[in-house]
Amino acid sequence: MQKIDELRGKIKEQPENWEREIFQFASSLAHRLAEEIFKEKG
């Protein structure tokens, strides 16, 4: 998963893509969280 510092760097390089970058970051985080939750139940 991408680190916040990497996300910050991408947004600084291409500020016009900030929404896409944050959405991808948040989606990745949610995906990892869901995986961890379902692993605990199994």
N, C-alpha and C positions, 0 to 999 in steps of 0.2 A: 504494500500500500504506500501511496505517495505521502511524503512528509509535508508538514505545513510550510517549511522553509522552501521546499521545491515548488509548491503551489504559489507561494508569494513571488518567487523568481519568475515563474511562467507568466503571472499576471503583470509583473513589471515589464517584461519583455514585449508582451502583446496585450495591452490593457483592453483592447476592443473585444477580446475573447474571455473576459473575466467571468461572465455568466456560465459559459460552457465549462470552463475549468473548475469552477466551484461546484457545479452540478455533478461533474464526473467525480470529483473528490468526495462529495457527500454520498453519492451512489455507491462508490467503492467502500466507504466506511460502513454504510448500512448493510451492504452485502456481507462483509466480514463479520459484523455483529450478528446477523441472522445465522450465519454458519456456526458461530460459536454457541449460540443459544440452542440450535438444533442438535449440535454434537453433545451437549450436556444432557439432553433428554434421551438420547439414544443409548 
